[in-house]
Amino acid sequence: MTERTDLVDVPTAGDRPELSLTSVEAENAGGGCGCGGCGCGGAEAEAAPAVELAPDDLDVRTLAPAQRHQQIFARIAQLEPGEQLVLVNDHDPKPLRYQLDAEEPGQITWEYLAEGPEVWRVRIGRVPGHCC
């Protein structure tokens, strides 16, 4: 076993500079991703375009999760061949698509009009010429 002969200066509490939140806040006043120029590029990023809703869109975002599928399936059941509706949701309704494909194979069309991150709009239709 070898013996260490070098010594390291360890600062004592009296040797350390005082840190206060005020001094840290002052240093970060131009950045810290507010974004006032911290270099992250956030100040230059464009905001996501707002999603415009039509008056007849089926917007389920304000409904309790338990009520959403009930409302959606009721509206889809009312669609005649060739008719469609636009569903508005706060998450990707992909599981709904899988369920519709399983219950009504080949009868439903699905087209994303907006894909998040806050709003999804999907045009859901009944295939033209297809009978119930």
N, C-alpha and C positions, 0 to 999 in steps of 0.2 A: 504494500500500500504506500502511495506517495503522499507526502505532506504538502499542502498548499502554502505557498509563502507569500502570494500576492494578497493585498487587502483592497477592499472596495469601500469607497466613501459612501456611507448611507446617510442621507440627510435626516436631520432630526426635525421634529415638529416646528421648531423655531426657524429652520432654514427654508421651509416651503412657503411659496407665495400664497397670499390669501386669494381664494376664489369666491366670487359671489355670483349669484344669478344675474345681478345687474350687469356685471362685466361680461358675462357670457352672452346675455341678450344683446348688449351693445355690439359685440363682435359679429353676431349673426343678424343684425338688423337688415342687412341687404340681401339675405339669402335664407338658408335654413329651410328651404322650400316652402316659401310663402307665396309665390316664388318671386323674389325681388332680385334675382341675379346670382344665385348660388352656383350656377354652372350646370345645373341638371338638365336644362333645356325646357323646363316646364313653362317658362314665361313665353317661349316661342311656340309651344304646342297649341294646335288649334282645338277649340272646344268641339265636342261631338255635335253634329247638326241635330236640331230639335226634330222630334218625330211628330208630324202633324197627324191628328186624329180626325176621322170623318164622323159626322153625327150618328151614323148607323153602325159604327164599329161596336163589336161586343167587347167592351173593356171590363175585364174581370179583376183588375188589380185591386179594387176596393172591396171585393168580396172575401169572406172568410174562405180559407182553402177548402173546407168541406163543401161549400156551396158552388165552387167554381166548376167542377166537372158536371154537376147537376145542370147548371145553366148552359154550359157549352153543349152537352149532349141533347138537351131539349131544343136548342136552336138548330143544331145540325139535323135532328130528326124532322124538323119542319121544312128543310130544304127540298125543293123539287129538283128533278134532273136538270142540270144546267145552271142552277142557282148557286150562289156563293155568299159567304160572309167573311168579315175580317175580324179575327180574334186579336185582342191586345192583352199582353200579359207582362209580368215583371220578371219572368224567367223563360228559358227556352221550353216550349211545350212539347218537346220531342216525345216524351212518354205517351202523351195524348195521341200522337200520330201512330205510334205502335199499337195502341189499343184500337184505334179506328181501323187500321189495316187488318187487325186480327178479327174484328167483329163485322166489318163490311169490306172484305177484300175486293180491290179493284173498283170500288164505288166512290171513293173520296179522292179529291185532288188536294194538294198541299203546296203552297208557294210562300216562301219567306219574303216579306216586304221590308222588314227591319229586323236586325239580329243583334239586340242588346247594345251595350251592356246593361242598360236600365230598362229598356222597352223592347219587346218583341211584338211584331205585327205579322200575322200569318193569314193569307187568303186560303180559306178552306171551302171547297165546293163539292157538289154532287156531280158525278160524271154525266154529261149530257147523253140522253137516249137510254140511260140505264134505269130500269124500273126497280122499285122498292123490293 
